[in-house]
Amino acid sequence: MSGEDPENAAKPRSHGLFQPRVSAKPRALGEDQTRPGAWRAKVLTLFPTMFPGPLGESLLGKALREGRWALEVLDIRRFARDKHRTVDDTPAGGGPGMVMKPDVVAAAIDYAQADAPGDRARWPVIYLSPRGRPFDQATARRLAAAEGATFLCGRYEGVDQRVLEARQVEEVAVGDAVLTGGEIPAMAVIDATVRLRPGVLGNEASAEEESFSRGLLEHPHYTRPPEWEGRRIPEVLLSGHHARIAAWRQSRAEALTKERRPDLWAAYTGKAGAGQGEAELSDAQTSAATGGHEKED
């Protein structure tokens, strides 16, 4: 583990069913009294107090307290060996900003992975980076099927490439935008993953009907009152006719996907390009899509 002294190593902040006990040595995550088979997230960050943040609220927070999943946070700075706890240095070849040092990052990863499976399929190590592969629902399902994952949150100009290669780190991006650090993207990925785990949402059907689960964006939702500010709930949704309701939802999901995400529409229709992914709606689908009547302005 890169010579890291367990007595002086970073003490992980564990969040789960019970409050962490104070001890001279950090306890292995497996010692936490979480439920058998609980999914585990390890986060390496320079700002550990950002966690659990929103992950500790609502359904995910409830599942965390119930031990359905576990969160361990490690402060990367504690793995720096000099008296100033230096974690970065100037970029080779010149240029602006600073780069996180490979020896410090490697020591943090090695410590986190000491009690995790070495098989990256069972336990991926993910670096949140704008140059990574786009995060999508398929990736969330893959992570949810693993035993857990370790998330490296970068800062500054990024992380030395050598440690990413040496430790088989997977780069993932949550969008085509640059943020100040990887903590918020890590929260987004953990949220999307944990909610797929059994017992977290409560209603397993919810996860199956949402956007991307069937390759389409989700259909619109409505609730009472039936009319609000002159806008009515589509008549078909109040009809009680389950087949017509299903057809309406399917048609609206298709229409929204075609309009807003041509890339998803092209993949859904099996065409090579978005421009070829056109499909005419049947009269029945058109009727269902409009609620059985023309839209009123």
C-alpha positions as CSV (number, residue, x, y, z in Angstrom):
1,M,0.0,0.0,0.0
2,S,2.8,2.3,-1.0
3,G,4.4,2.2,2.5
4,E,1.4,4.0,4.1
5,D,1.6,3.7,7.9
6,P,-1.9,2.5,9.1
7,E,-1.5,4.3,12.4
8,N,-1.0,7.7,10.6
9,A,-3.1,7.0,7.5
10,A,-6.2,9.0,6.7
11,K,-9.1,8.1,8.9
12,P,-12.1,7.4,6.6
13,R,-15.4,9.1,7.3
14,S,-17.9,6.2,7.1
15,H,-21.6,6.8,6.8
16,G,-24.0,4.0,7.4
17,L,-26.3,2.2,9.9
18,F,-24.2,3.2,12.9
19,Q,-22.0,6.1,13.9
20,P,-18.3,5.4,13.4
21,R,-16.4,4.4,16.5
22,V,-13.4,6.5,17.5
23,S,-10.2,4.3,17.2
24,A,-6.5,4.7,16.8
25,K,-6.7,2.8,13.5
26,P,-9.2,3.4,10.8
27,R,-11.6,0.4,10.6
28,A,-11.9,-1.5,7.3
29,L,-15.2,-0.7,5.6
30,G,-16.2,-4.3,5.8
31,E,-16.4,-4.0,9.6
32,D,-19.3,-1.5,9.3
33,Q,-22.5,-3.0,10.4
34,T,-24.2,-2.6,7.0
35,R,-26.5,-5.2,5.5
36,P,-24.9,-8.2,3.8
37,G,-24.4,-7.5,0.1
38,A,-24.7,-3.7,0.6
39,W,-23.3,-1.7,-2.2
40,R,-20.2,0.4,-1.1
41,A,-18.9,3.7,-2.3
42,K,-15.4,5.0,-1.5
43,V,-14.7,8.6,-2.3
44,L,-11.2,10.1,-2.5
45,T,-11.3,13.9,-2.2
46,L,-9.5,16.9,-1.0
47,F,-12.8,18.2,0.5
48,P,-14.2,15.3,2.6
49,T,-16.7,17.5,4.4
50,M,-18.7,17.9,1.2
51,F,-20.0,14.3,1.8
52,P,-22.5,12.9,2.3
53,G,-24.2,16.2,1.3
54,P,-27.3,15.4,-0.8
55,L,-26.5,11.7,-0.6
56,G,-27.6,11.8,3.0
57,E,-31.0,13.1,2.2
58,S,-34.4,11.7,1.1
59,L,-34.5,8.1,-0.1
60,L,-30.7,7.7,-0.5
61,G,-30.1,9.0,3.0
62,K,-32.7,6.7,4.4
63,A,-31.1,3.7,2.6
64,L,-27.7,4.9,3.9
65,R,-29.0,5.0,7.5
66,E,-30.6,1.6,7.0
67,G,-27.3,0.1,5.8
68,R,-28.6,-0.7,2.3
69,W,-25.4,1.0,1.0
70,A,-22.3,2.4,2.7
71,L,-20.2,5.5,2.1
72,E,-16.5,5.9,3.1
73,V,-14.7,9.2,2.5
74,L,-10.9,9.5,2.4
75,D,-9.0,12.8,2.5
76,I,-6.3,12.6,-0.3
77,R,-4.2,15.3,1.5
78,R,-3.6,12.9,4.4
79,F,-1.5,10.7,2.0
80,A,1.0,13.5,1.2
81,R,4.3,12.8,2.9
82,D,5.9,16.2,3.2
83,K,5.2,18.5,6.1
84,H,3.1,20.9,4.0
85,R,0.9,18.0,2.8
86,T,1.6,18.9,-0.8
87,V,-0.8,17.2,-3.3
88,D,0.0,19.0,-6.6
89,D,2.8,20.4,-8.7
90,T,3.3,22.4,-11.9
91,P,2.5,20.7,-15.2
92,A,5.4,19.1,-17.1
93,G,6.0,21.1,-20.3
94,G,4.6,24.3,-18.7
95,G,1.2,25.8,-18.8
96,P,-1.4,27.1,-16.3
97,G,-2.6,25.5,-13.2
98,M,-1.4,22.5,-11.1
99,V,-1.5,18.8,-11.5
100,M,-2.3,16.3,-8.7
101,K,0.8,14.2,-7.9
102,P,0.9,10.5,-8.9
103,D,2.6,9.3,-5.7
104,V,0.0,10.9,-3.4
105,V,-3.0,9.8,-5.5
106,A,-1.6,6.3,-5.9
107,A,-1.2,6.0,-2.1
108,A,-4.8,7.1,-1.6
109,I,-6.1,4.6,-4.2
110,D,-4.0,1.7,-2.8
111,Y,-5.3,2.4,0.7
112,A,-8.9,2.5,-0.4
113,Q,-8.5,-0.7,-2.5
114,A,-6.8,-2.7,0.3
115,D,-10.1,-4.4,1.3
116,A,-11.8,-4.2,-2.1
117,P,-11.7,-6.9,-4.9
118,G,-8.9,-6.4,-7.4
119,D,-11.2,-7.3,-10.3
120,R,-12.3,-4.0,-11.8
121,A,-15.6,-5.6,-13.0
122,R,-16.4,-6.3,-9.3
123,W,-15.1,-3.0,-8.0
124,P,-14.4,-0.2,-10.6
125,V,-12.1,2.7,-9.8
126,I,-13.5,5.8,-11.4
127,Y,-12.0,9.2,-12.0
128,L,-14.6,12.0,-12.6
129,S,-13.2,13.9,-15.6
130,P,-14.7,16.0,-18.4
131,R,-12.6,14.0,-20.9
132,G,-14.1,10.6,-19.7
133,R,-16.7,8.4,-21.4
134,P,-20.2,9.9,-21.0
135,F,-22.0,8.6,-18.0
136,D,-25.3,7.0,-18.9
137,Q,-28.0,4.7,-17.5
138,A,-26.1,1.6,-18.8
139,T,-23.1,2.6,-16.8
140,A,-25.2,3.2,-13.7
141,R,-26.6,-0.3,-14.1
142,R,-23.1,-1.7,-14.5
143,L,-21.9,0.0,-11.4
144,A,-25.0,-1.1,-9.4
145,A,-24.3,-4.7,-10.4
146,A,-20.8,-4.4,-8.9
147,E,-20.0,-4.9,-5.2
148,G,-19.0,-1.2,-4.9
149,A,-16.8,1.4,-6.6
150,T,-14.1,3.9,-5.7
151,F,-14.4,7.5,-6.9
152,L,-11.4,9.7,-7.4
153,C,-12.4,13.4,-7.3
154,G,-9.8,15.6,-9.1
155,R,-9.1,19.2,-8.7
156,Y,-6.9,21.8,-10.4
157,E,-5.8,20.8,-13.9
158,G,-6.4,17.1,-13.2
159,V,-4.4,14.0,-12.2
160,D,-1.1,12.8,-13.4
161,Q,-1.8,10.4,-16.3
162,R,0.6,7.8,-15.1
163,V,-1.4,7.0,-11.9
164,L,-4.6,6.6,-14.0
165,E,-2.8,4.1,-16.2
166,A,-1.0,2.2,-13.4
167,R,-4.0,1.8,-11.3
168,Q,-6.5,0.9,-14.1
169,V,-8.6,4.0,-13.4
170,E,-11.7,4.5,-15.6
171,E,-12.5,8.0,-16.6
172,V,-16.2,9.1,-16.6
173,A,-17.8,12.4,-17.5
174,V,-21.2,13.6,-16.4
175,G,-21.6,16.1,-19.2
176,D,-19.8,18.4,-21.6
177,A,-18.9,21.0,-19.1
178,V,-15.9,21.7,-16.8
179,L,-16.6,21.9,-13.1
180,T,-14.2,23.0,-10.3
181,G,-13.8,19.4,-9.0
182,G,-15.1,15.9,-9.2
183,E,-17.1,15.9,-6.0
184,I,-20.5,16.9,-7.5
185,P,-20.1,14.6,-10.5
186,A,-19.3,11.8,-8.0
187,M,-22.4,12.5,-6.1
188,A,-24.5,12.4,-9.3
189,V,-23.0,9.0,-10.3
190,I,-23.4,7.5,-6.8
191,D,-27.1,8.8,-6.8
192,A,-27.9,7.3,-10.1
193,T,-26.2,4.0,-9.1
194,V,-27.5,3.5,-5.6
195,R,-31.2,4.2,-6.6
196,L,-31.0,1.1,-8.8
197,R,-30.1,-1.2,-5.8
198,P,-32.9,-3.3,-4.3
199,G,-35.0,-1.7,-1.6
200,V,-33.7,1.8,-2.2
201,L,-36.6,3.3,-4.2
202,G,-39.3,1.1,-2.6
203,N,-41.1,0.7,-5.9
204,E,-38.8,-1.3,-8.3
205,A,-41.1,-0.5,-11.2
206,S,-40.3,3.2,-10.9
207,A,-36.7,2.6,-12.0
208,E,-37.8,0.6,-15.0
209,E,-40.2,3.2,-16.4
210,E,-37.9,6.2,-16.1
211,S,-36.0,8.0,-18.8
212,F,-33.3,5.9,-20.6
213,S,-34.4,2.6,-19.0
214,R,-36.0,1.6,-22.3
215,G,-33.8,3.7,-24.5
216,L,-36.4,6.6,-24.5
217,L,-36.9,9.8,-22.5
218,E,-39.7,9.5,-20.0
219,H,-43.3,10.5,-20.8
220,P,-44.8,13.6,-19.1
221,H,-46.4,13.3,-15.7
222,Y,-49.6,14.9,-14.2
223,T,-51.4,14.9,-10.9
224,R,-54.4,16.6,-9.3
225,P,-56.1,19.0,-9.7
226,P,-57.6,18.0,-13.1
227,E,-57.4,21.6,-14.3
228,W,-54.8,24.2,-13.3
229,E,-54.5,27.7,-14.7
230,G,-56.7,26.7,-17.7
231,R,-54.5,23.7,-18.5
232,R,-56.2,20.3,-18.3
233,I,-54.7,16.8,-17.7
234,P,-54.9,14.9,-21.0
235,E,-58.3,13.2,-21.2
236,V,-56.8,9.7,-21.8
237,L,-55.0,9.7,-18.5
238,L,-58.4,10.2,-16.7
239,S,-60.2,7.5,-18.8
240,G,-59.1,4.5,-16.7
241,H,-58.4,2.7,-20.0
242,H,-55.0,1.1,-19.3
243,A,-54.2,0.1,-22.9
244,R,-54.9,3.6,-24.1
245,I,-52.9,5.1,-21.3
246,A,-49.9,2.9,-22.1
247,A,-50.1,3.8,-25.8
248,W,-50.3,7.5,-24.9
249,R,-47.2,7.3,-22.7
250,Q,-45.3,5.3,-25.3
251,S,-46.1,7.8,-28.0
252,R,-45.2,10.8,-25.9
253,A,-41.9,9.2,-24.9
254,E,-41.1,8.6,-28.5
255,A,-42.1,12.1,-29.6
256,L,-40.0,13.7,-26.8
257,T,-37.0,11.5,-27.5
258,K,-37.2,12.3,-31.3
259,E,-37.4,16.0,-30.6
260,R,-34.9,16.4,-27.8
261,R,-32.4,13.6,-28.2
262,P,-31.9,12.6,-31.8
263,D,-28.9,10.4,-30.8
264,L,-31.1,8.3,-28.5
265,W,-33.9,8.2,-31.1
266,A,-31.4,7.0,-33.8
267,A,-30.2,4.2,-31.5
268,Y,-33.8,3.3,-30.5
269,T,-35.0,2.9,-34.0
270,G,-31.8,1.1,-35.0
271,K,-30.9,3.5,-37.7
272,A,-27.4,4.7,-38.6
273,G,-28.2,8.4,-38.2
274,A,-30.7,10.6,-36.4
275,G,-32.1,11.8,-39.7
276,Q,-33.1,8.3,-40.7
277,G,-34.8,7.5,-37.4
278,E,-38.1,8.9,-38.4
279,A,-41.3,6.8,-37.7
280,E,-44.8,7.7,-38.4
281,L,-47.3,7.3,-35.6
282,S,-50.4,5.3,-36.3
283,D,-53.9,6.9,-36.0
284,A,-54.4,5.2,-32.7
285,Q,-51.0,6.4,-31.4
286,T,-51.7,9.9,-32.6
287,S,-55.1,9.9,-30.9
288,A,-53.6,8.6,-27.7
289,A,-50.8,11.2,-27.8
290,T,-53.3,14.0,-27.9
291,G,-55.5,12.5,-25.3
292,G,-58.2,11.7,-27.8
293,H,-58.8,15.3,-28.9
294,E,-57.0,18.2,-30.4
295,K,-54.9,20.3,-28.1
296,E,-56.7,23.4,-26.8
297,D,-54.8,26.7,-26.6
